[in-house]
Amino acid sequence: LNRAFAKQGVDKTIDGVANIPFLITHALAGEQTMRHLRHRLALSAGAKSTVLIWDAPGAGDSDTLLTAVLTLTLAAGSHLTLIRVQDADLKATRALHLKAHVAADATLEMIQLDFGGARVRQETEVTLAEPGARFEQTGLAALTGKSRVDQRSHVWHAAPRCTSRSSARLIAAAQSKAILNAKVQVQPGAAKTDSETRIASLLLSDKAEIDAKPELEIYADDVQCAHGATFGQLDKEAAFYLRSRGLSATEAQSLLTQAFAQAALDRLPLPGLKDWAEQRVSTLLMANAL
């Protein structure tokens, strides 16, 4: 569908240091129910920028479909902070694909926030192509209702002395479902690779589901790689302590869950966006407290 119907989206090359964040908005207007976009972003050598991609609600409660493909190219020594916010309507369908090529000593820092959508599929492919390339990924999914968010990421360490860090916090309430498959592949010759993947999951309902699967494939020697996943529910003793200090059960649950999510929210570099995200998580949790 995207190849057949996509209209040209953003096609931009960033030079130098951009002090003002660059915003890309994904939205469906009026009676529009389907939209397909293709974007290309490139950073020249030594360039630095922050890009925010905002998938906002906009078509009410109607069924909508949006697909988007984003191709990133980071030249040597560049630095891109990419923030992706997915807050689509609870009946919306989204299919998003990101493909990035990171050159020598360049850094791609990606922060992903997911709050909505009925069916959301996000695929991320990152190639650390030259020595010194770095990829840092932070994710937060706070889901409710019958939302289903399926994330797949694949990081290729294709050169020596590359670094990748991936951290995700998944929260599922009501009948929602979060899926995260995070794979790191160290290719032959990629010595001195340094990689770590950590996924923490919090279930707030007996009907919610979280499937987390970190993966490692290593075809080189002299590497340092780690991965792990944890699952749990709210600490009953901590909740009891808060209630003994005058908080209601709903407030105690919301506060503890907010603290769990805060580790991801603290990575946001834009103060206004951080305040909005904290309020969004708080509102969602209060509305779906046990």
N, C-alpha and C positions, 0 to 999 in steps of 0.2 A: 504493500500500500504506500509506504513512504517513497520508494523508488518511483512508483508510477505517478503519484500525485503531489510530491513535495514541491513547494515553492521555495525559492532562494531565501534563506533567512539572513543572518548576520555573516558577512564576509569581511574580516578585518585583520590587518596586521598592526601590531602595537610596537612602537619604537620608543626607546627611552623609558623614563619613569613616569607612569600615569598616577597622579595624586588623587584623582577623582575616580571612584569605582564605576565600572561599566555595567549597565543593567540590560538584561535580556528578559522580556516578559513573554510567557506563554499563556495565552488566554483565548477563550472562545466567546464571541460577542453575539448579542441578539439571539436569533434562532439558529445560529451556526452550531452544528453538531459534530463536525469532523474537520480536523486541520492537520496538515503535515508540513514539517519544516526541516531544513538542512542548514547547519551552521558550520563556518570555518573560522577558527581563531589561530593566529600565529604570533609568537613573540620573537622579535629580533634578538640578536646576541646582546646580553646584558640588560634587556628590557625588564620592567617590573610593573605588575598591574594586579588589580582585584576585579573579578568579574562575578556578578550575582545573576543567577538564572532563577526566575520566579515563576512557578507554575501555580497561578492563583485561581480560586473559585470565581465563576463568572456567569455560568449559564443556569443558575438555579438548581433544581433537583432533577433536571432532565439528563438522560444518558448522553454522554459525549465521548468522543475518541480523539486523542491527540498523540501523534508520533513525532519524535524529534531525534535527529542525528547530529552530534557535535564532534567535529574533528579538531584536535589540538596539536599544534607543533611548537615545541619550545626549543629555541636555539641555545647555543652554549652560553652558560652563565645567566640565563634568564630566570625569572621567578614569577609564577602565577598562583594567586590565591583564588580558587574557584569555589563559590558557595552556591549550592543547589537547594532550593526550597520547594518542596512539593506539598501543596496544601489544596489539592483539587477537591471538588464536590464529592460527596460520599457515593454517588452513582457513576462517577467518571472512570473511564478507562485510559490508561497512559502506557505508552511504550517508548522508552528513552534509551539511546545508545550513545556512549561516549568512547572515543578512541583517541589515545594520546601517544605522542612520540616525544621522549625527553632526551635531549642531547647532553653533552659533557657538562658537568657541574651545574646543571639547571635543576630547578626544584618546582614540582607541581604539588601544591597543597590544596586538598579538596575537603570541603565540609558539606555533608549531605544531611538535610532535615526532611523527614517524612511525617505528615500529619493526616493525610486524607486519601481519597481515591477508593473506588470499589475494587478495581483490578489494576495494579501497577506493576510493570516489569521494567527493571533498570539494569542495563548491562554496561560494565566499565572494563575497558581493555587499555592497559598502560604498558608501554615498552620502554624500559630503561636501557637506551640503546648505546650509550657511550659512558666511559669511566667517570665516576663522580656524580652521576644522575641520582636524583632523590625524589621519592614519592611519599607524601604523608596524607593519610586519609582518616577522617573522623566522621562517624555517622551516628544519627539518632533517629529512631523510628518510634513514635508514640501513637499507637493506633487504637481505634475504638469501633463500635458498631460492627459491621461485617467487612471492614476494610481488609484488603489482601495486598501486601507489598512484597514483591519477589525481587531480590537484588542478587546479581551475579557479578563478581569482579575477578579479573585475571590479570596478574602482574607478572610480566616477563623480565627477569634479570638477564639481559643479553650481553652485558659487558662487566669487566672487573670493577670492584670497589663501588658498587651501587648500593643504595640504602632504601628500604621501604618500611614504613610504619603504618599499621592499620588498627584502628580502635573503633568499636561500635557498641552502642547501647540500644537494646531492643526492649520496648514496653508494649505489651498486648493486653487490652481490656475487652470486656464484652465478648463478642464472637469473632474478633479480629484474628488475623494470621500474618506473621512476619517470617520471611524466609531470607536467609543470607548464606550464600556460598562464596567464600573468599579463598581464592587459589593463588598461590605464589609458585612460580616455576623458575628454578635456577638452571640456566642453560649451560652446556659445556663451555668451559673457558671463563666462566663468570666467577673467578676466584675473588676472595675478600668480600663476598656478598654479606650484607647485614640486613636481616629481615625479621620482623615480628608482627604477628597478628593476634589480637585479643578481642573476643566477643563476650559481652555480658548481657544476659537476658533476664527480664522480670515479667512474670505472669501475674496478672491481677484478676483473673477469672478462670474458673474451671473449664469454661468453654473456649477460652482463647488458646492459641497455639503458636509456638515459635520453633522454627527449624534452623539451627545454626551449624554450619559445616566449614571450618577452616581447613585448608588443604596445603600440603607442601610437596613439591616434586623437585628433587635435587639431583643434578647431573654434573656437579663440579665438586672439587675438593677445596679445603681451606675456606669454609663458609661458616657463618654464625646465623642460625635460623631458629625461630621458635614460634609456636602457635598454641592457642588454647581457647576453650569456650566454657562459660559457667552459666548455670540456670538456677533460678530460685524464685521465692515469693517474699513478700514483705516480712521483716523481722517482727514477730508478735510481741517480743519483750520491748523492743523500741517503741512500737505503737502503744503498748500499755503505759510506758513511761510518759509519753506525750499526753495521753488521755488523763493521766494522774496530775498533769499540770494544767488541766482545764480545757484541752482541745477535744473536739468531738471526734468520733471514729472517722468521719469523712475528712476532717481537717488533718488528722494524724496520717491517714493514708496518703493524702495529697502531698503533705510536707515531705514524707519519706521518699515518695516517688520522685518528687521534684529534685531532691538531693541526689538521687540516682542519675537523673538526666543531666544534672548540672555539670558533670565532668565533660560532657560533650558541648554544652552551651557556652562554657567558659572559653572555648576555642574560637568563638566568633569574634572577628576583629572589628566589627562595626557596632558601636554601642547601641544605636537605635534598633538595629536588627536583633541584637541580643535581648534587649528589653521586651521586644515584641514576641520573640520565641519563648522567653520565660513565661510571659502572660498566656501565650497560646497553649503551652503545656499545662499550666495551672488550670486554665479554663476547661480543657479537655478532661483532666483528671477529676476535677470537682464534679463535672457533669456525669461521670461514669464511676463514681466511688461505690464501693460495696455497701 
